[in-house]
Amino acid sequence: MAHIFVVDDDPHILQLISEYLRKDGFTVTSLPDGHDLIERIQAESPACLILDIMMPGVNGLALLTSIRAFSEMPIIMISARGEEMDRIIGLELGCNDFLRKPFHPRELVGRVKGMLRLVQMYRPGAVDTNAAERITVGNMTLSEEFRRVEVAGTEVMLTSREYELLLFLAMHIERPFSREQLIQQVWKYDFMGEVRVVDDLVKRLRKKLSEAGAHFSIDTLWGFGYKSTVKS
């Protein structure tokens, strides 16, 4: 399984992220600071790094600069500060993605999997992506290889569009998307018509997931679009 490094000085966040990654089969090394991060990366060659910006001692942006001097590994920056400049500087320095706290750990796991798929696409054999073939959200599991969805072990029959929408939302828990953004993800260049077609697709998908008893919901954001949540 892919080896992920997580660096954050908040012990609660560090534990939460690590637990979610381990549930999906990843090997995780949790570090409370970046004290010996460079040496450990060079020695262990993790597949992906999740790196907090604000930490005592050397901050995440300085560590990012040092890492990019010798490694192109995928790096996801996380930060409690809501400043846009942090995101811009992080991306300019070479991070691959950026998440502001608070975020749902499921979304972070989805982004890690997306990064590893891209690495595998451009560098075949570089990363073990077995962990990325299945996504578990609550009591629902999606098999990306077979395009199969199960809720509590029972298959839910979905159309191709329903599956694409569900997969995308399951990988981006709690993140809001406009109807136009969802059209771009699901229909891509095949779309001709009104954006309200998204509402019909969501309605059908909601019905199937509700009937199956999925602990997963698609919430309406009035005047904007939708977001997905995991029900307790």
ZINORFEN-V201999 format. One record per residue. N is the residue number from 1. SS is DSSP state (a for helix, b for strand, c for the rest). NEAR is the number of other C-alpha atoms within 8 Angstrom. Layout:
# ZINORFEN-V201999
((N & SS & NEAR) (N & SS & NEAR))
This chain:
# ZINORFEN-V201999
((1 & c & 9) (2 & c & 11) (3 & b & 11) (4 & b & 13) (5 & b & 12) (6 & b & 14) (7 & b & 14) (8 & c & 13) (9 & c & 11) (10 & c & 7) (11 & a & 8) (12 & a & 6) (13 & a & 8) (14 & a & 15) (15 & a & 9) (16 & a & 9) (17 & a & 10) (18 & a & 12) (19 & a & 8) (20 & a & 11) (21 & a & 12) (22 & a & 10) (23 & a & 7) (24 & c & 10) (25 & c & 8) (26 & c & 12) (27 & b & 10) (28 & b & 11) (29 & b & 9) (30 & b & 10) (31 & b & 11) (32 & c & 10) (33 & c & 11) (34 & c & 13) (35 & c & 6) (36 & c & 6) (37 & a & 8) (38 & a & 10) (39 & a & 7) (40 & a & 9) (41 & a & 9) (42 & a & 7) (43 & a & 6) (44 & a & 6) (45 & c & 7) (46 & c & 11) (47 & c & 11) (48 & b & 14) (49 & b & 13) (50 & b & 12) (51 & b & 12) (52 & b & 13) (53 & c & 10) (54 & c & 8) (55 & c & 11) (56 & c & 7) (57 & c & 7) (58 & c & 9) (59 & c & 12) (60 & a & 13) (61 & a & 9) (62 & a & 8) (63 & a & 11) (64 & a & 12) (65 & a & 10) (66 & a & 9) (67 & a & 9) (68 & a & 10) (69 & c & 6) (70 & c & 6) (71 & c & 6) (72 & c & 5) (73 & c & 8) (74 & b & 12) (75 & b & 11) (76 & b & 14) (77 & b & 15) (78 & b & 12) (79 & b & 11) (80 & c & 8) (81 & c & 7) (82 & c & 7) (83 & c & 6) (84 & a & 6) (85 & a & 6) (86 & a & 9) (87 & a & 9) (88 & a & 8) (89 & a & 8) (90 & a & 13) (91 & a & 11) (92 & a & 7) (93 & a & 10) (94 & c & 9) (95 & c & 13) (96 & c & 9) (97 & b & 8) (98 & b & 11) (99 & b & 10) (100 & b & 10) (101 & c & 8) (102 & c & 5) (103 & c & 9) (104 & c & 8) (105 & a & 9) (106 & a & 11) (107 & a & 14) (108 & a & 11) (109 & a & 11) (110 & a & 11) (111 & a & 10) (112 & a & 10) (113 & a & 10) (114 & a & 8) (115 & a & 10) (116 & a & 14) (117 & a & 10) (118 & a & 8) (119 & a & 12) (120 & a & 12) (121 & a & 7) (122 & a & 6) (123 & c & 7) (124 & c & 8) (125 & c & 6) (126 & c & 7) (127 & c & 10) (128 & c & 8) (129 & c & 11) (130 & a & 7) (131 & a & 12) (132 & a & 9) (133 & c & 9) (134 & b & 12) (135 & b & 12) (136 & b & 9) (137 & b & 11) (138 & c & 9) (139 & c & 9) (140 & b & 13) (141 & b & 11) (142 & b & 12) (143 & b & 11) (144 & c & 9) (145 & c & 7) (146 & c & 5) (147 & c & 8) (148 & b & 11) (149 & b & 13) (150 & b & 11) (151 & b & 13) (152 & c & 7) (153 & c & 5) (154 & b & 6) (155 & b & 8) (156 & b & 11) (157 & c & 6) (158 & c & 9) (159 & c & 6) (160 & a & 6) (161 & a & 10) (162 & a & 12) (163 & a & 11) (164 & a & 9) (165 & a & 11) (166 & a & 9) (167 & a & 9) (168 & a & 9) (169 & a & 10) (170 & a & 12) (171 & c & 12) (172 & c & 13) (173 & c & 13) (174 & c & 10) (175 & c & 8) (176 & c & 9) (177 & b & 10) (178 & b & 9) (179 & a & 12) (180 & a & 7) (181 & a & 8) (182 & a & 12) (183 & a & 12) (184 & a & 9) (185 & a & 9) (186 & a & 9) (187 & c & 10) (188 & a & 8) (189 & a & 5) (190 & a & 5) (191 & c & 7) (192 & c & 4) (193 & c & 5) (194 & c & 5) (195 & c & 8) (196 & c & 7) (197 & a & 8) (198 & a & 10) (199 & a & 7) (200 & a & 8) (201 & a & 10) (202 & a & 10) (203 & a & 8) (204 & a & 9) (205 & a & 11) (206 & a & 10) (207 & a & 8) (208 & a & 9) (209 & a & 11) (210 & a & 8) (211 & a & 7) (212 & a & 8) (213 & c & 7) (214 & c & 13) (215 & c & 11) (216 & b & 12) (217 & b & 10) (218 & b & 10) (219 & b & 8) (220 & b & 7) (221 & b & 9) (222 & c & 5) (223 & c & 4) (224 & c & 8) (225 & b & 11) (226 & b & 12) (227 & b & 14) (228 & b & 15) (229 & b & 10) (230 & b & 10) (231 & c & 7) (232 & c & 3))
